């Protein structure tokens, strides 16, 4: 008979954990014996429990002189692993420690057996697990995020021209579900298009403090919210199709706190990039392109097309409309450089009256037309004063037609 208490400490970097929740995991027991009789192993892990019941198993190990191990695999998904070691043990570790007990004995056959000095019994244990959560001190760690590219198509309709934005407020919103303090450093924030890259003017040595989350008594987490404001008007004025971010997170930058840390793998720290653009700008030949499908029955009966534009924006525009077929081939130019008048404004630059422009399209062969390609070139009346766009400003476009139809057909 052999009995043994085992405490095994784990190296977890600078982390000192007291408890781990197991999402998925197994214990594999491998044993080999050259003893003459079948042996029994009673293996218990008081540190590993589920629903208040500790893990314990009893397995039979038959004699084997061929060097082949007997192996048993036990699932312990959903278990809790206490890493404080054996209760009331003096001088023992209270973190990163797994406590287990082992008893091994030979079954009695009633017959006299001889055990030789060369006979042996070996036992190996292997733990494989994926944590669901961890409690204790998570240590001081450095997490590097990126560089990460974020594609954007906000400006996909802009083909040329310039836009001078008065102010753009870009922010990084951090929601922290981790029970540990952190410091965030923004290494880089840049925007790029096919030809140009512009970086935001940021201090890549500044530490932005992110407070720890709170673990409530009912097991829920109350996260903290941190917003980091940045000025980024130059980034958007190049009409980017890609934003690039690169940041570093320092976990527990001030060392261990008086409150235990915690980490749930399903609820990490989340950061989102937001942009607020007050519509105050100067536009200079800002060119927008868009192709729209057009479905019209009896198009051969159309004599005149009318486009009525009621402009409530303080922007003047030149409009070009081109008719396309299904293969995007040009059929005809419907409108060329027609001016859309800007709304009337007062001395403060606020719109006081909308302006209506009516465009007639006639003597045009519309057969085969299935798409309309529109190009609008916008300019603000002043190239030195910023124009503000408010949510009550509108531009209404009405398409109507005069038909020629023979009754009875």
Secondary structure, 3 states (H helix, E strand, C coil): CEEEEEEEECCCCCCEEEEEEEEEEEEEEEEEECCCCCEEEEEEEEEEEECCEEEEEEEEECCCCCCCCEEEEEECCCCEEECECCCCCCCCCCCCEEEEEEEEEECCCCCCCCCCCCCCEEEEEEEEEEEEEEEEECCCEEEEEEEEEEECCCCCCEEEEEEEECCEEEEEEEEECCCCCEEEEEEEEEEECCCCEEECCCCCCCCEEECCCEECCCCCEECEEEEEEEECHHHHCCCCCEEEEEEEEEECCCCCCCCCEEEECCECEEEEEEEEECCEEEEEEEEEEEEEECCCCCHHHEEEEEEEEEECCCEEEEEEEEEECCCCCEEEEEEEEEEECCCEECCCCCEEECEEEEEEEECCCCCCCCEEEEEEEEEECCCCCCEECCCCCCEEEEEEEEECCCCCC
